[in-house]
Amino acid sequence: MNANIIFLSMTSATFELVNEDIYYSKENFNVYLNDKLVLENINTNVFSVYDLIPNTSYKLRIGNDESTFNTLEESVCLNVKDFYALGDGVHDDTLAIQCAIMSCPLNGRVLIPEGIYNVTTLFLKSDIALEIAKDAVLLGNTDRTKYPVLPGRVKTSNNDEYYLGTWEGEPDDSFASTITGINVSNVLVYGQGIIDENAQNSDWWINHRVKRIARRPKGIFLNRCKNIGFQGITVKNTPSWNQHPFFSEDLKYVDMFLTSPKNSPTTDGCDPESCKNVEIIGVKFSVGDDCIAIKSGKIEMGKKFRKPSENIIVRNCLMEFGHGGVTLGSEMSGGIKDIKVSRCIFNHTDRGLRIKSQRGRGNTAIIDDIIFDNIIMDGVLCPLVVNMMYKAGTDIPDEYRWNSKKMPVDDTTPYLGKFTFKNIKATGIEWGAGLFHGLPEMPIEKVTIINSSFRYKEDAQKGVIAMTLNPVESLKQGMKFINVKEYTLDNVFIDGQIGEKVIVENEEM
C-alpha cells in the first residue's frame, strides 16, 4: 500500500493511502516505522503517527511498500508546566499557557502534557507549534464573564473599519474562542489531546439566540490567518461552530474529530468563511448542525470585500448526524467556487449536499464549479438539496425574497452555476432523492448526475426537504428540478419513490 504524507510536524505525521476507497480501506493494515510496529490493524485511509523525534529521518513501511520522511526541526520545546500550569482541572491555567506561547521563539514548540487545564482563551502566535499531547485536555471555563470579547467593528485612522468579531456572516461582538488566531501565520496545532469547550455544563446552549454581553464563541477561530495546520486533536462540546476560519488561506484540517451532541444548537463542524486553499482530509464529524458549512458573508461583508470561499478540498471524511454533510451558504454574498468533495461517507445527516441562498444576497453571490465524487450516503433523509428560496428561522418574511413569481434581475440577485455529482450511492432515503430549486428569473445553470443510485427506506417518514417561507412535507419524492436551465441524468438509478422518478417544474422561466 502506498501512502502520501499530508501533514508533518516536529513530533507527528499524517498519511493518506493512495487508493479509490471511501474513508475506510478495504483491507486492514499495519504500520511500521524504522521496522518497528507502531500501528496495528488500521482500517482508515488516513492515519497518523506520534511521539516522533524532531529533525529525524524515518522509514515508513506498509506491507511491502516503503518511503522515508523527515520530521520538522524545532528550536526549543517549552513545557507549559514549567510556566506553572497545574493541569489539575481546577486552577485557571490560561495565563501560564499563554505565557509559554508568547515566550516561544521562531520554530519552537509549546507542549501541553497530560492533565486537565482549565482555560478561557488562548491566542496563537506566528511561527510556532502547539502540541496537545495524549491525555491532555483543555477544558473551557463555564463562566462567560471570564472570556475576552472581540469587538465586531473598530474604526481605523482613515475612517474605515477593522473587523474582529463575527456572527453568522456579519460583524458583531463575539467572545474569543478557546483557541483564537488573529493575523498569525505558519502555525501548527496538533496532537492526540482534547479541547473540550464544556458547553454542556455552561449556559452557552441556553437561549442560544439571545446575545448576552457578546455572541457565543466558536471552538477555534481564525481571523485573517495564513498557513495554519490542525492535526489529530478532538474538539468537542463547542458553544457554537466548532471551527471557524474567517478571511484566511492555506489551511489544513487533518485526521481530527469534531463532535458535539446531535441536539446541540448551531454546533457546526467546520465553517470556512471567505477562505482560500482549504483542505479538510480524514476528519470525523458528529455535530448538532451542518458538518461542513462553506460561507462568504451574509450581505455587507460579501459585497464590500467580494472575497469568495474557493479551492476547498474535502476528502476521506466521515460525517455522522448533523443537518447537512456539506452545506454552502446561506451566508454566501462573496461567492463560493471550486469545491471538490470526494471519497466521503455521510451517515444519517438530514441532507447530503445542501446549498442555501435567497434573493437579496447580491450579484456577487455566485456559487459555481461544485463537484461531488465517490460519496456513500446511508440514512440521509434527502441526499441533494439546492434551494434558492431558503428561509432561516430568524428571517423576517417579506414578499420580495420568497415570491414564486419572476422578479426583475438586479444587483441583489444571486447566481448558481454548475453542479456535478458522480458515483453517489445513497440508501435509506426518506423525504426525497433530490431537490434543485432555482429562481424563475435566475435559474440554476446546470446540474449533472452520473453513475449514481438512490434507494428509499421502506418505512420512511415524511419531512421538509427545504426550508422555505411555506415549507411542504415530502415522502419518497423523486429527483425534482424547479427552474433549472439544464440537467443531465446519466446512468442514474432511482428505486422506491412515490410518483415520478424525475419531476420538472419551471415557474415563468
N, C-alpha and C positions, 0 to 999 in steps of 0.2 A: 504494500500500500504506500503510495506516495503522499506526502503531505507538504503543504506550503506554510511557511511561518507568516502569521498575520499580526502578531503583537510581540514586542520584545521589550523587556525592562532590565534592570540590574540583576534581579533575582527570580525572574519568571519568563515564560514564553508560551505563546498560544499557537496552535497549528490547526489547519483545516485540510481534511482529506481531499485528494483530487479524485472526485467521482461524480456521479449524477444522482446519488442517493439523496433522499429528502430528510434532513435533520438527523435521522438515525442511519448509521452504517448497516448495510445488510449483513455484514459479518463482524462479530466481536473481535477485538484485537488487544494485544499487549504492547506497551511502550517501554523501550529500553534507552537509557542514557549512559553512554560510555560502557555499554554492555551490562548495565545494572537494571533490573526490572524496577520501574518506578510507577507504572500504571497497569492495572490488570483488568482484563475483560471489559474494555471500554466499548460502548455501543453508539456514541455520537460522532458526527463528522467533525465537530470542533472540540478540542481538548487542550488543557493547559498543564504545564509542569511548573513546580515551585521549589523553593528552598535551594536555588542555584547560587553560585558564587559570582560576584561581579567580574566583568572583564575576563571571562573564562571561555575556552572553546569546548563545545560538547558535540558528541556524535549521537544523533537520534536514529534509532532503528525500530521499524515496524515491519514484522515479518522479515523478508529478505531485502527490503529497501532501506538504504542508509542515506543520511545527509548530515551536514555539520552546520553549526551556528555558534555565534559568539554573544554572550550577554553584554549588556552595556557597561561602560566604565563609569565609576562613580568617584566623586572627590572625597566624600565623607558620608557616614551614616550617623544620624542623630536620633537616639532613642528618647522618646517623649518622657520616659520615666526619669531620665537624668535631668529633666526640667521640672520635676516634682508633679507630674501627672500620676495620680494614685491608681486609677483603674479599679476602684472599689465599688463603682456603681452608685455612690452617694455623693462624694466630693465633686464639686464642679471643676472639671479638668480643662475647660475651654481655654483659659489664658495660658496654661502650661503648654498645651499642644500648639496654640497659636505662636507662642514664643519660639518653639522649636522650628515651626515653619518659617517664620521671619528671620531666624538665625541661620537657616540653611544656605550654603553658598551654591554657586553655579554647579549644576550636575550632581548635587548632593541628594541624599535620600533621608526622608523622615520616616522612622519606623514606629508604628503603634503596635506594641506586642500584646500578648494575651491579657485580657482584662475587660472590664466594663467601664467605659469612660462616659460620664455624664457631661453632655456638651449642649451648647446652643448653636452658634455659628462659627465656622472655621473658614477663613479667607485664604484662597490659594495664592501662591507666589510663582512668578515665571521661573522656568529653567530648573525645576526640581521634581522629585518623585515623592509621592506619599504612599507608603505601603501599610495597608491594614492587614495585619497578619492573621493567621488561623486562630480562632477562638478569641479574637479581639472584636469588641462591639462598641461602636459609637452610639450612645443612647440619647435620643433627643429629650431635652428638658420639656416638661409639660406646661410650664408657665410662660404664656406668650409675652408677658411684660419683660421677660429676660432677654428677648431677641432684639437685635437692632433692626431698624426699618430702612429699606431702600426707598427714597422718595421717587415718585413716578417722573416728575419734571423738575429740572433745575435750570434757571435762567443762566445763560452764558454771557460773557462780556460783550459779545456782538449782538445781543438781544435774540439769540437763537435759543434752543432748548437742548439740554443734555438729559437723556433718559436712563434711568436706573431701574426702578421697579416697574413691573409689567403684570397685567392681569387679563387673560383671555383676549389678547391681541391689541390691548390699549395701554398707554402709560398709566400707572396707578401705584400708590404707595403700597409696598409689599414687604412682609417680613423677610429678612435674609434667610437663606436656606442653610441647612447643616453644613453642606459644602458649597461655597459660593466662590465663583471666579469672575472678576471684573477686569477686563483689559489685560489678561495674562496670556502667556504663550509658552509652548514647549513644556507641558506638564503631564505627568503620568500619575494616575490614581489607581492602585491595583492591590491585589492580594486575595486571600481566602476569607477575610473578615466580613463583618456585617455592619451596615449603617441602619439602625432601627430608629426611625423617626418618632416612634412611640405615640402616634396619633390616637391610637385606640384608648390610651389612658389619659388623654387631654381633652380639651373642648374644641379641637380643630374640626371635627366632623359634626359638631352640634350646631344647628342653624348655620350651615356652612355657606349659605349665600349672603349672610349678613357680614358686612365689613366692620370688624371690631379692632380699632386702632389702625390696622392695615390689613391687606389681603393675606390669605394663608401662604406660608412658604412652600416652595417645592422641595423635593428631596435633594437634588443637586441642580444648581442654577449657574449657567454661564452667560455672561453678557459681554459681547464683542471680544471673544477669545479666539485663539488660533493654535492649531496643532496640539490638541488635548486628547489623551487616550485613557480610557477606562477599561479595566480587565478584572474578571474574576469575582469582584465583590458582589454581595447581596445588598440591595436597598429595599427596605420594606416599611409598611405602615406609614406612608408619607401623608402629610396634611392635605396636599393637592397633587399636582403632577409629580411623577417620580423623577424624570429627567427633563429639564427644560433648557436647551441651548438656544440662545437668542442672538441674532446677528453675528453668528460665529462661523468658523470654517475649519476644514481639515480636522474632523472629529472621528474618533473610533470608540464604539461600544462593543466589547468583545467578551463572550463567554461569561456574561453576567446573569443574575437572577433578580428581576424586578417584580415585586409582589406586594399586594395589599388585599384585604378581604374583598370578595366579589360584590358585596353590598356597600362598600365604602364610597363616598361621593367624590366624583371628579378626580379619581386617582389614576389618571392616565399613566401609561408606562414611559414612553419616550416621545417628546413633542418638539422636534426641531422647528424653530420659527425663523424664517428668513436666513436660513443657513445653507452653506455650500460645501460640497465634498464631505458627505457624512457616510460612514459605514457602520451598520448595525448587523453584527455577524455572531451567530451562535448564542443569542440571548434568549432566555426563557422568560415569558411574561405570564403573570396571573394577577389580574388587577380588577378594579371596580369600574373602569370606564374603557376608553379605547386603548388597545395595547400600544399602537404607534399612531400618533396624530401629527401629520405634517401641516404646518401653518405658515402664514406670512403677513400677519397683521389684519386687524378687523376692517378698518376703513382708513383712518387717519394715517397710521404708520405705513400701510401699504402704498397709499397714494403719494405720500411725501418722499419716501426713500426708493420706491419701486424696486425693492430687493426681493427677488423670489427665493424660495427654497428650491435648490437644484442639485443635480448629480448626487442623489441619495440611493445607496445600495442597502437592501435588506436581504440577508441570505442565511439559510440554515438556522432559522429561528423557530421557536415553539410558542404559539400564542394560545393560552388557555383562559376561558371565560372572557370577560370584558365585552363592551358594547360593539366594538369593531376590531378586526385583526389589524388592518392598516387603513387609516382614515386620512383623507385630505380635506382640510377646512375645519369648520366653516370659516374661520378667520383666514382668508387667503387673498386679500386685496393686492398683495405684492406679487402674486402668481406662484405656481408650483410647476416644475417641469423636470423631465429626465429622471424619472423614478423607476427603479428596477427592483422587483420583489421576486425572489426565486428560492426554490427548494425549502419551503416553509410549511409548517403544519398549523392549521387553525382548528382548535379543538373547543367546541361549544362556546364560541363567540356568537353574539347575536347576529353579526354580519361579518362577511369576509373583507372584501373591499368596500369602503364606504366613503363616498365623496359628497360633501355638503357645501352648497353655495346658494345664493339668492340675489335677486335684483338689489342694487344698491352697493354691492361690493366694488363696483367700478370696472372700467375697461382695462385696468392693469391686472385685474383678477383673472388671469389666464392659467388654466390647467391643461397641460399638453405632454405628450410622449410618456405615457404611463404603461408599463409592461409588467404583467404577472405571468410567471412561467414555472411549471412544476410545483404546483400547490396542492396539498391534501387538505380538504375541509371535512370535518366529522362533527355532526350535530350543530352545524352553523344554520341558524334559522332562515337566513337569506344570504346566499354567497356574494352576490354582486348588487350594489346599490349606488346609483349615481343620481343625485337629487338636486336640481337647481331651484326647487321650491322649498328648501329647508327652512324650518321654523324652530328655533330653540325655545325651551321653556321660558326663558326670560325675555324673549322678543315681544314687543307690543304690536298687536295686529294692526296692519294698515292695508288699504286697498291696492296700493301700488305693488308691493313686494310679492303678493301671493295671488294676484289676479290671473286667472287661467286664460284670459284673452290676450291677444297680441298687443304689446305695448311698443312705443317708439324706442328705437335703439339710440342710446346716448352714452355719455361718459360714465354712467352708473351701471352699464350692462356688462356682466361677466361673460367669459367665453370658455367653453370646454371643447378641447380638440380631439386628439387620437388616443384611444384606449385599446390595448391588445391583451388578450387573455389566452394563454396556451397551456395545454397539458394540465387542466384543472380537473381534479376528481373530488366531487362533493357528494356526500351521503348524509342521510338523516335530516334532509331539508324539511322545514315545516311551513313557513309562510310563502315562499316563492323562490324560484331559481334565480331571478334577477329582475331589477327594475332600473331602467335608464330613462330619466325624466328631464328633458331639456325645456328651455323656454320657447314659446311659439315664435318669438321674434329673434331668438338666437339659439337654434337647435344645437344639440351635441353633434360635433363634426363627423366622427367615425368610431364605430365600435366593432372590433374583430374578435371572434371567439373561435379557437381552433383546437381540435383534438381533446375535447373535454366532455365530461359526463356529469349529469345532475340527477340524483335519485332522492326520492322523498321518503320520509318516515311514515310508516303505515298508520300509526295512531297520532298523527300530527295535530297540533292545536293552532288555531288561528291567532294572528297578531299583526301589529302595524309594521310594515316594511320600511316606510319612510316617514320622518317627522315633517308634517306639513300643517297648514292652517286648519284644515279639516281632515284629520287622519282617518283612513279607512282600513279596517282589518282585512287580511287576506289569508287564504288557506290553500296550500298546494298550487299556487298560481304558477303559470309557465314563465317563460322569458318575455318580459314586457318592455316595449320600446315606445316612448311618448316623445315626440318632437326630436327625432334623431335623423340627421341627413342621410347617413349611410351605415348599414350594419351588415356584417358577414358572419354566417354560421357555417363553419367547415368541419365536418366530422364531429358534430355535437350531438350527444345522446341525452335526451330528457325522458325520464321514466317515472310514472306515478302521479303526474299532475292532474288536477281537475280542470277540465276545459281544454282550450287550445295550448299546444306546446309553445307557440310563438304568437304574441299579441302585439299589434302595431296600431298606435293611435297618434294622429297628428292634429294638433289644435291650431287651425288657421295659419299653418306654416306658409 
